[in-house]
């Protein structure tokens, strides 16, 4: 039986475009690409004296290359030669690639790549806050013998100056990319609002001043009952309360806002309004002595008259007093404390009444 072989013609030209369009990829090419990062990070410090009580919040940025030790890479933040074996190097990050220089981020989302330099040994690399001694035992990534490169996404806590340390076992080139950083969660805030009815005239012997519902010597109606403090009175307005349980003694200082109106008069009053605030804080309600109160700087507001139906009123409502630090009379304000605030009018050039309508204790919460 005869065997017959049939040859089917194939056009070699059809393969030419594929060959021409193929991209030659270097075995050690390290692309800059996106990678996943958690929205929150719970810091774990090696220093047992430092305790983190709340997770850090992620702030994403466009992926950016921080360092590449390969010659001619254009990213020399770690130098342009391979890292030596077990020789820590410092990488400054804060202020680079869109990260803030101040305040310094507390941790970074990094993608670290090693490009071994032909070693026949497997190795590892560790990134950690600078300085920490001894070097943490946990490796950020490892590589096997003969790998062109290996990469891993890691979260690295920052040092106080915004840098991190990197150390490798066996010489290797290193590429470091970043796509975000971690900060403390923004402080939340709350407030206690006291209307004039909740305020008490102090001292009681001077309580001839009463709550007003109308502007004196006029038919103008106040937005709410208010205490009328005249230039000749010694009346203070006192607020007493317990500091809320949510009060955060590690955040920024609380602020007291005093809401008031001024006026009216037959002719537009002139001059400045001077208010004084005194604060007393104690762990529990006790017999409060005058020495407990600390006086804060005067609030001076220039009167700004507006004509309203023939009655001159003055629309400066808010005067903020930052209660400096949290120490009042040597006592640090904490949740549950008894707090007393007094609002006082002192001698000033403004001759008409000041109508205090409300006050607000605006405090940071934990």
Secondary structure, 3 states (H helix, E strand, C coil): CCCCCCCCCCCCHHHHHHHHHCCCCCCCCCCCCCCCCCCEECCCCCCCCCCCCCCEEEEEEEEEEEEECCCCCCCHHHCCCCECECCCEEEECCCCCCCCCCCCCCEEEEEEEEEECCCCCCEEEEEEECCCCCCCCCCCEEECCCCCCEEEEEEEECCCCCEEEEEECCCEEEEEEEEEEEECCCCEEEEEEEEHHHCEEECHHHCCCCEEEECCCCCCEEEEEEEEECCCCCCEEEEEEECCCCECCCCCCCEEEEEEEEECCCCCCCCEEEEEEEEEEECCCCCCCHHHCEEEEEEEEECCEEEECCEEEECCCEEEEECCCCEECCEECCCCCEEEEEEEECCCCCCCCEEEEEEEEEEEEC
